[in-house]
Amino acid sequence: MYNSMSLRFEKDVVYGVLFVPVPKEGVESSEAEFAEKVRRGDFDVREQCQTLQHQIVDADLLFDSEEDCRKFYLGKIAEG
């Protein structure tokens, strides 16, 4: 994971993967039961990881290697 505060790469151990329902933007909250909201499609599912040091983080912040992380961010810079 790249830490933009310290400007360095950090390693951690992932020991759990979570799939978390997150309310979709623009969908108004209602009094419906949670299960009904899921059936209606009021939620997106976000993949998150439980890590040893960084607690729960979005899965797209994690990379298999420092090299993969560098490629991703260098590609974003090149895109402009």
C-alpha positions as CSV (number, residue, x, y, z in Angstrom):
1,M,0.0,0.0,0.0
2,Y,1.3,3.5,-0.8
3,N,1.0,5.9,2.1
4,S,0.5,9.4,0.7
5,M,1.2,10.9,4.1
6,S,4.6,9.4,4.6
7,L,5.3,9.2,0.9
8,R,6.5,5.6,1.2
9,F,5.3,2.0,0.5
10,E,4.1,0.0,3.4
11,K,3.6,-3.7,3.7
12,D,0.9,-5.4,5.7
13,V,-0.7,-8.8,6.2
14,V,-4.3,-9.4,4.9
15,Y,-6.1,-11.9,7.0
16,G,-9.7,-11.3,6.0
17,V,-11.7,-10.2,2.9
18,L,-15.0,-8.4,3.4
19,F,-17.8,-7.6,1.0
20,V,-19.6,-4.6,2.4
21,P,-22.9,-3.2,1.1
22,V,-22.5,0.6,0.6
23,P,-25.5,2.8,-0.3
24,K,-25.5,3.9,-3.9
25,E,-25.1,7.6,-4.5
26,G,-28.3,9.3,-5.3
27,V,-30.5,6.7,-3.7
28,E,-32.7,8.1,-1.0
29,S,-32.7,6.4,2.3
30,S,-36.0,4.7,3.2
31,E,-37.5,2.9,6.1
32,A,-37.5,-0.4,4.2
33,E,-35.9,-3.4,5.9
34,F,-32.2,-4.0,5.0
35,A,-33.0,-7.2,3.0
36,E,-35.5,-5.3,0.9
37,K,-33.0,-2.5,0.1
38,V,-30.5,-5.2,-1.0
39,R,-33.1,-6.8,-3.2
40,R,-34.0,-3.5,-4.8
41,G,-30.4,-2.8,-5.6
42,D,-30.0,0.2,-3.3
43,F,-26.4,-0.9,-2.5
44,D,-23.1,-1.4,-4.3
45,V,-20.8,-4.0,-2.9
46,R,-17.3,-2.8,-1.9
47,E,-14.5,-5.2,-1.4
48,Q,-12.5,-4.5,1.7
49,C,-9.6,-6.2,3.5
50,Q,-8.9,-6.6,7.2
51,T,-5.2,-6.0,7.6
52,L,-3.0,-6.5,10.6
53,Q,-1.7,-2.9,10.9
54,H,-4.0,-0.7,8.9
55,Q,-7.3,-2.1,10.0
56,I,-10.0,-2.3,7.3
57,V,-9.0,-0.7,4.0
58,D,-10.6,-0.8,0.5
59,A,-9.2,-3.6,-1.5
60,D,-8.2,-1.3,-4.4
61,L,-5.6,0.3,-2.1
62,L,-3.7,-3.0,-1.9
63,F,-1.2,-4.5,-4.4
64,D,0.5,-7.9,-4.7
65,S,3.9,-6.2,-4.8
66,E,5.6,-2.9,-4.7
67,E,6.3,-3.2,-8.4
68,D,2.5,-3.5,-9.1
69,C,1.9,-0.5,-6.9
70,R,4.5,1.6,-8.8
71,K,3.1,0.6,-12.2
72,F,-0.4,1.6,-11.1
73,Y,0.6,5.1,-9.9
74,L,3.0,5.8,-12.7
75,G,0.2,4.9,-15.1
76,K,-2.1,7.4,-13.4
77,I,0.5,10.1,-13.7
78,A,1.0,9.3,-17.4
79,E,-2.8,9.5,-18.0
80,G,-2.5,13.0,-16.7
